[in-house]
Amino acid sequence: MQSDKVELLRIVRTGDGVRFDETGRVPGRGAYVCSAKCLEQAFAARKLQRALRCGIERSEVDQVMADMATSSAQTR
């Protein structure tokens, strides 16, 4: 499924690790997902790791999902 970029949620790799980019403007390598479910599937299939070109721990994904759940961007 293809979506407009503004409808997607951005995950970004920074010097501090992987995090949710609510604004879509944080500098770093980014990957886009449509929902928390898509994020989970991308992580399980190692697509997120390939897109961000780094290893990602389960705890980082859990933190990103928690940040997404409390974000206003999730309701877009």
N, CA and C atoms as an extended XYZ file, in Angstrom:
228
Properties=species:S:1:pos:R:3:atomname:S:1:resname:S:1:resid:I:1 pbc="F F F"
N         0.832       -1.177        0.000 N   MET     1
C         0.000        0.000        0.000 CA  MET     1
C         0.877        1.240        0.000 C   MET     1
N         0.599        2.160       -0.860 N   GLN     2
C         1.372        3.382       -0.963 CA  GLN     2
C         0.562        4.523       -0.367 C   GLN     2
N         1.216        5.325        0.470 N   SER     3
C         0.547        6.444        1.120 CA  SER     3
C         1.330        7.719        0.877 C   SER     3
N         0.665        8.844        1.030 N   ASP     4
C         1.369       10.113        0.980 CA  ASP     4
C         2.268       10.217        2.203 C   ASP     4
N         3.405       10.836        2.027 N   LYS     5
C         4.395       10.948        3.092 CA  LYS     5
C         3.818       11.609        4.353 C   LYS     5
N         2.940       12.582        4.177 N   VAL     6
C         2.382       13.290        5.324 CA  VAL     6
C         1.468       12.397        6.167 C   VAL     6
N         0.974       11.315        5.594 N   GLU     7
C         0.103       10.398        6.318 CA  GLU     7
C         0.892        9.333        7.087 C   GLU     7
N         2.187        9.250        6.829 N   LEU     8
C         3.008        8.209        7.438 CA  LEU     8
C         3.712        8.705        8.695 C   LEU     8
N         4.180        7.773        9.488 N   LEU     9
C         4.906        8.064       10.720 CA  LEU     9
C         6.385        7.801       10.483 C   LEU     9
N         7.247        8.733       10.889 N   ARG    10
C         8.674        8.632       10.614 CA  ARG    10
C         9.427        8.105       11.829 C   ARG    10
N        10.269        7.133       11.562 N   ILE    11
C        11.201        6.600       12.551 CA  ILE    11
C        12.576        7.060       12.092 C   ILE    11
N        13.390        7.586       12.991 N   VAL    12
C        14.673        8.156       12.598 CA  VAL    12
C        15.817        7.562       13.418 C   VAL    12
N        16.944        7.352       12.753 N   ARG    13
C        18.168        6.920       13.428 CA  ARG    13
C        19.017        8.165       13.646 C   ARG    13
N        19.327        8.443       14.888 N   THR    14
C        20.180        9.571       15.242 CA  THR    14
C        21.429        9.024       15.921 C   THR    14
N        22.286        9.906       16.340 N   GLY    15
C        23.482        9.492       17.077 CA  GLY    15
C        23.149        8.851       18.407 C   GLY    15
N        21.960        9.123       18.930 N   ASP    16
C        21.526        8.574       20.215 CA  ASP    16
C        20.739        7.279       20.084 C   ASP    16
N        20.474        6.837       18.871 N   GLY    17
C        19.699        5.616       18.666 CA  GLY    17
C        18.503        5.863       17.767 C   GLY    17
N        17.545        4.981       17.864 N   VAL    18
C        16.348        5.041       17.025 CA  VAL    18
C        15.213        5.641       17.839 C   VAL    18
N        14.457        6.555       17.206 N   ARG    19
C        13.330        7.173       17.906 CA  ARG    19
C        12.249        7.593       16.933 C   ARG    19
N        11.086        7.878       17.471 N   PHE    20
C         9.951        8.347       16.698 CA  PHE    20
C        10.134        9.835       16.434 C   PHE    20
N         9.937       10.261       15.199 N   ASP    21
C        10.073       11.657       14.804 CA  ASP    21
C         8.682       12.227       14.554 C   ASP    21
N         8.119       12.818       15.563 N   GLU    22
C         6.751       13.342       15.466 CA  GLU    22
C         6.650       14.487       14.473 C   GLU    22
N         7.696       15.298       14.363 N   THR    23
C         7.656       16.466       13.485 CA  THR    23
C         8.014       16.136       12.045 C   THR    23
N         8.735       15.046       11.829 N   GLY    24
C         9.197       14.703       10.485 CA  GLY    24
C        10.399       15.519       10.055 C   GLY    24
N        11.035       16.195       11.003 N   ARG    25
C        12.134       17.095       10.669 CA  ARG    25
C        13.429       16.815       11.430 C   ARG    25
N        13.461       15.791       12.232 N   VAL    26
C        14.671       15.477       12.994 CA  VAL    26
C        15.745       14.999       12.019 C   VAL    26
N        16.967       15.565       12.112 N   PRO    27
C        18.014       15.121       11.197 CA  PRO    27
C        18.434       13.679       11.488 C   PRO    27
N        18.682       12.938       10.450 N   GLY    28
C        19.098       11.548       10.582 CA  GLY    28
C        18.433       10.709        9.507 C   GLY    28
N        18.861        9.482        9.407 N   ARG    29
C        18.303        8.568        8.413 CA  ARG    29
C        16.915        8.141        8.869 C   ARG    29
N        15.927        8.268        8.011 N   GLY    30
C        14.558        7.985        8.386 CA  GLY    30
C        13.935        6.842        7.620 C   GLY    30
N        12.912        6.273        8.218 N   ALA    31
C        12.082        5.248        7.595 CA  ALA    31
C        10.642        5.586        7.943 C   ALA    31
N         9.727        5.254        7.045 N   TYR    32
C         8.321        5.596        7.240 CA  TYR    32
C         7.474        4.343        7.386 C   TYR    32
N         6.527        4.393        8.331 N   VAL    33
C         5.579        3.295        8.538 CA  VAL    33
C         4.182        3.887        8.625 C   VAL    33
N         3.177        3.051        8.379 N   CYS    34
C         1.806        3.558        8.398 CA  CYS    34
C         1.162        3.479        9.782 C   CYS    34
N         1.667        2.587       10.642 N   SER    35
C         1.070        2.412       11.964 CA  SER    35
C         2.032        1.636       12.867 C   SER    35
N         1.648        1.482       14.119 N   ALA    36
C         2.448        0.679       15.048 CA  ALA    36
C         2.494       -0.778       14.589 C   ALA    36
N         1.408       -1.256       14.018 N   LYS    37
C         1.380       -2.626       13.504 CA  LYS    37
C         2.395       -2.793       12.374 C   LYS    37
N         2.453       -1.817       11.478 N   CYS    38
C         3.441       -1.856       10.384 CA  CYS    38
C         4.863       -1.802       10.933 C   CYS    38
N         5.068       -1.009       11.978 N   LEU    39
C         6.384       -0.931       12.609 CA  LEU    39
C         6.788       -2.293       13.149 C   LEU    39
N         5.878       -2.951       13.820 N   GLU    40
C         6.146       -4.278       14.389 CA  GLU    40
C         6.495       -5.282       13.285 C   GLU    40
N         5.737       -5.256       12.213 N   GLN    41
C         5.994       -6.171       11.098 CA  GLN    41
C         7.327       -5.865       10.423 C   GLN    41
N         7.650       -4.591       10.252 N   ALA    42
C         8.915       -4.202        9.629 CA  ALA    42
C        10.097       -4.625       10.497 C   ALA    42
N         9.965       -4.494       11.811 N   PHE    43
C        11.026       -4.914       12.722 CA  PHE    43
C        11.205       -6.432       12.666 C   PHE    43
N        10.111       -7.166       12.707 N   ALA    44
C        10.177       -8.631       12.703 CA  ALA    44
C        10.794       -9.165       11.413 C   ALA    44
N        10.530       -8.508       10.299 N   ALA    45
C        11.061       -8.945        9.010 CA  ALA    45
C        12.431       -8.328        8.708 C   ALA    45
N        12.977       -7.567        9.655 N   ARG    46
C        14.273       -6.893        9.532 CA  ARG    46
C        14.286       -5.813        8.448 C   ARG    46
N        13.113       -5.389        8.013 N   LYS    47
C        13.026       -4.324        7.011 CA  LYS    47
C        13.386       -2.973        7.622 C   LYS    47
N        13.017       -2.767        8.870 N   LEU    48
C        13.334       -1.515        9.548 CA  LEU    48
C        14.851       -1.389        9.721 C   LEU    48
N        15.494       -2.475       10.101 N   GLN    49
C        16.939       -2.465       10.282 CA  GLN    49
C        17.644       -2.152        8.962 C   GLN    49
N        17.162       -2.731        7.875 N   ARG    50
C        17.756       -2.453        6.560 CA  ARG    50
C        17.523       -1.006        6.143 C   ARG    50
N        16.332       -0.508        6.353 N   ALA    51
C        16.008        0.862        5.952 CA  ALA    51
C        16.841        1.890        6.719 C   ALA    51
N        17.057        1.637        7.997 N   LEU    52
C        17.826        2.575        8.823 CA  LEU    52
C        19.319        2.266        8.824 C   LEU    52
N        19.674        1.128        8.225 N   ARG    53
C        21.076        0.707        8.128 CA  ARG    53
C        21.758        0.622        9.485 C   ARG    53
N        21.076       -0.038       10.417 N   CYS    54
C        21.649       -0.239       11.749 CA  CYS    54
C        20.944       -1.390       12.454 C   CYS    54
N        21.564       -1.886       13.489 N   GLY    55
C        20.917       -2.877       14.335 CA  GLY    55
C        19.966       -2.172       15.288 C   GLY    55
N        18.863       -2.818       15.580 N   ILE    56
C        17.862       -2.207       16.457 CA  ILE    56
C        17.472       -3.222       17.520 C   ILE    56
N        17.502       -2.790       18.764 N   GLU    57
C        17.117       -3.639       19.884 CA  GLU    57
C        15.597       -3.613       20.060 C   GLU    57
N        15.072       -4.680       20.616 N   ARG    58
C        13.632       -4.769       20.900 CA  ARG    58
C        13.183       -3.617       21.799 C   ARG    58
N        14.030       -3.250       22.762 N   SER    59
C        13.676       -2.171       23.686 CA  SER    59
C        13.514       -0.831       22.958 C   SER    59
N        14.302       -0.614       21.889 N   GLU    60
C        14.171        0.619       21.116 CA  GLU    60
C        12.831        0.650       20.386 C   GLU    60
N        12.440       -0.473       19.830 N   VAL    61
C        11.154       -0.557       19.126 CA  VAL    61
C        10.008       -0.348       20.117 C   VAL    61
N        10.122       -0.942       21.293 N   ASP    62
C         9.087       -0.759       22.314 CA  ASP    62
C         8.961        0.712       22.699 C   ASP    62
N        10.089        1.417       22.824 N   GLN    63
C        10.063        2.837       23.178 CA  GLN    63
C         9.449        3.665       22.049 C   GLN    63
N         9.800        3.348       20.819 N   VAL    64
C         9.218        4.048       19.664 CA  VAL    64
C         7.709        3.845       19.638 C   VAL    64
N         7.257        2.620       19.875 N   MET    65
C         5.817        2.338       19.876 CA  MET    65
C         5.112        3.094       20.996 C   MET    65
N         5.743        3.182       22.155 N   ALA    66
C         5.159        3.932       23.267 CA  ALA    66
C         5.066        5.414       22.913 C   ALA    66
N         6.109        5.946       22.290 N   ASP    67
C         6.100        7.353       21.884 CA  ASP    67
C         5.037        7.611       20.822 C   ASP    67
N         4.871        6.670       19.912 N   MET    68
C         3.846        6.800       18.883 CA  MET    68
C         2.448        6.808       19.498 C   MET    68
N         2.238        5.991       20.501 N   ALA    69
C         0.920        5.885       21.144 CA  ALA    69
C         0.522        7.157       21.854 C   ALA    69
N         1.502        7.882       22.376 N   THR    70
C         1.194        9.104       23.120 CA  THR    70
C         1.301       10.362       22.256 C   THR    70
N         1.627       10.185       20.996 N   SER    71
C         1.848       11.320       20.099 CA  SER    71
C         0.561       11.802       19.440 C   SER    71
N         0.523       13.068       19.154 N   SER    72
C        -0.609       13.630       18.403 CA  SER    72
C        -0.511       13.258       16.929 C   SER    72
N         0.674       12.892       16.453 N   ALA    73
C         0.843       12.522       15.050 CA  ALA    73
C         0.106       11.211       14.739 C   ALA    73
N        -0.092       10.377       15.731 N   GLN    74
C        -0.779        9.098       15.539 CA  GLN    74
C        -2.229        9.321       15.118 C   GLN    74
N        -2.794       10.443       15.479 N   THR    75
C        -4.199       10.714       15.182 CA  THR    75
C        -4.401       11.418       13.854 C   THR    75
N        -3.327       11.571       13.072 N   ARG    76
C        -3.439       12.228       11.765 CA  ARG    76
C        -4.325       11.445       10.837 C   ARG    76
